[in-house]
């Protein structure tokens, strides 16, 4: 009887093992993004126009055409990617 109880306990504990597995969240990665300043990594700010981004940061390495409605396009630079809605910056993502 004792061996059946032990076996049952081991089986029950094994069934809980998948519940203890966890994924790594990207919250730490977000907090590690360098500051948008001359001391960190200067990059375009929300609301800037395409012309001002090109003037300040130069020609992007790659210009992806717009998709969807409203039109969203992106410019890829060495250290970050800039997302535009129409001609205005909506987000800048730093490359890891």
C-alpha beads as a LAMMPS data file, in Angstrom:
LAMMPS data file: protein, C-alpha beads

96 atoms
95 bonds

1 atom types
1 bond types

-500.0 500.0 xlo xhi
-500.0 500.0 ylo yhi
-500.0 500.0 zlo zhi

Masses

1 110.0

Atoms # bond

1 1 1 0.000 0.000 0.000
2 1 1 2.873 2.307 0.850
3 1 1 4.441 1.825 -2.617
4 1 1 1.131 2.717 -4.341
5 1 1 0.876 5.918 -2.284
6 1 1 4.477 6.784 -3.081
7 1 1 3.924 6.089 -6.775
8 1 1 0.791 8.237 -6.766
9 1 1 2.671 11.076 -5.042
10 1 1 5.548 10.921 -7.545
11 1 1 3.107 10.908 -10.477
12 1 1 1.224 13.870 -9.026
13 1 1 4.428 15.849 -8.500
14 1 1 5.623 15.074 -12.031
15 1 1 2.386 16.392 -13.466
16 1 1 3.050 19.784 -11.834
17 1 1 6.547 20.100 -13.303
18 1 1 5.401 21.856 -16.521
19 1 1 3.732 24.509 -14.382
20 1 1 7.076 25.556 -12.951
21 1 1 8.664 26.401 -16.322
22 1 1 8.881 30.152 -16.997
23 1 1 9.739 32.325 -19.971
24 1 1 12.103 35.271 -19.880
25 1 1 10.225 38.538 -20.263
26 1 1 11.577 41.379 -22.339
27 1 1 10.969 43.899 -19.572
28 1 1 14.672 43.791 -18.718
29 1 1 15.557 44.416 -22.363
30 1 1 13.279 47.444 -22.436
31 1 1 14.940 48.930 -19.370
32 1 1 18.376 48.420 -20.978
33 1 1 17.620 50.672 -23.968
34 1 1 20.127 53.545 -24.013
35 1 1 18.799 57.026 -23.334
36 1 1 17.698 59.109 -26.305
37 1 1 20.378 61.748 -25.703
38 1 1 23.897 62.685 -26.699
39 1 1 25.175 60.522 -23.804
40 1 1 23.075 57.527 -24.909
41 1 1 21.885 56.812 -28.450
42 1 1 20.375 59.797 -30.268
43 1 1 17.408 58.772 -32.403
44 1 1 14.285 60.335 -33.923
45 1 1 11.474 61.418 -31.632
46 1 1 7.757 60.914 -32.059
47 1 1 6.252 63.562 -34.316
48 1 1 9.367 64.347 -36.348
49 1 1 8.871 64.500 -40.103
50 1 1 10.650 62.273 -42.609
51 1 1 12.569 65.302 -43.899
52 1 1 13.844 66.230 -40.432
53 1 1 14.878 62.609 -39.735
54 1 1 16.783 62.448 -43.022
55 1 1 18.432 65.812 -42.279
56 1 1 19.432 64.824 -38.733
57 1 1 20.398 61.151 -39.257
58 1 1 21.208 60.908 -42.962
59 1 1 19.992 58.435 -45.539
60 1 1 18.733 55.167 -44.016
61 1 1 20.379 51.869 -44.902
62 1 1 16.996 50.582 -46.040
63 1 1 13.600 52.192 -46.719
64 1 1 10.677 49.806 -46.435
65 1 1 7.550 50.868 -48.387
66 1 1 4.342 51.725 -46.569
67 1 1 1.735 49.080 -45.810
68 1 1 -1.848 49.236 -44.605
69 1 1 -4.192 52.074 -43.846
70 1 1 -3.097 54.405 -42.383
71 1 1 0.162 53.898 -44.288
72 1 1 2.991 52.705 -42.017
73 1 1 6.533 52.698 -43.392
74 1 1 9.908 52.158 -41.786
75 1 1 13.465 53.243 -42.248
76 1 1 16.278 51.035 -41.026
77 1 1 19.469 52.635 -39.688
78 1 1 22.495 50.841 -38.210
79 1 1 21.373 51.170 -34.572
80 1 1 17.598 51.652 -34.802
81 1 1 14.510 51.417 -36.991
82 1 1 12.120 54.337 -37.383
83 1 1 8.389 53.753 -37.974
84 1 1 6.328 56.419 -39.720
85 1 1 2.598 56.981 -40.093
86 1 1 2.216 59.039 -43.245
87 1 1 5.295 61.294 -42.881
88 1 1 5.543 61.471 -39.076
89 1 1 7.587 59.334 -36.657
90 1 1 5.367 57.152 -34.466
91 1 1 8.091 54.981 -32.899
92 1 1 11.802 54.253 -32.913
93 1 1 13.083 50.801 -31.941
94 1 1 16.710 50.282 -30.908
95 1 1 18.387 47.197 -32.362
96 1 1 19.808 44.700 -29.858

Bonds

1 1 1 2
2 1 2 3
3 1 3 4
4 1 4 5
5 1 5 6
6 1 6 7
7 1 7 8
8 1 8 9
9 1 9 10
10 1 10 11
11 1 11 12
12 1 12 13
13 1 13 14
14 1 14 15
15 1 15 16
16 1 16 17
17 1 17 18
18 1 18 19
19 1 19 20
20 1 20 21
21 1 21 22
22 1 22 23
23 1 23 24
24 1 24 25
25 1 25 26
26 1 26 27
27 1 27 28
28 1 28 29
29 1 29 30
30 1 30 31
31 1 31 32
32 1 32 33
33 1 33 34
34 1 34 35
35 1 35 36
36 1 36 37
37 1 37 38
38 1 38 39
39 1 39 40
40 1 40 41
41 1 41 42
42 1 42 43
43 1 43 44
44 1 44 45
45 1 45 46
46 1 46 47
47 1 47 48
48 1 48 49
49 1 49 50
50 1 50 51
51 1 51 52
52 1 52 53
53 1 53 54
54 1 54 55
55 1 55 56
56 1 56 57
57 1 57 58
58 1 58 59
59 1 59 60
60 1 60 61
61 1 61 62
62 1 62 63
63 1 63 64
64 1 64 65
65 1 65 66
66 1 66 67
67 1 67 68
68 1 68 69
69 1 69 70
70 1 70 71
71 1 71 72
72 1 72 73
73 1 73 74
74 1 74 75
75 1 75 76
76 1 76 77
77 1 77 78
78 1 78 79
79 1 79 80
80 1 80 81
81 1 81 82
82 1 82 83
83 1 83 84
84 1 84 85
85 1 85 86
86 1 86 87
87 1 87 88
88 1 88 89
89 1 89 90
90 1 90 91
91 1 91 92
92 1 92 93
93 1 93 94
94 1 94 95
95 1 95 96
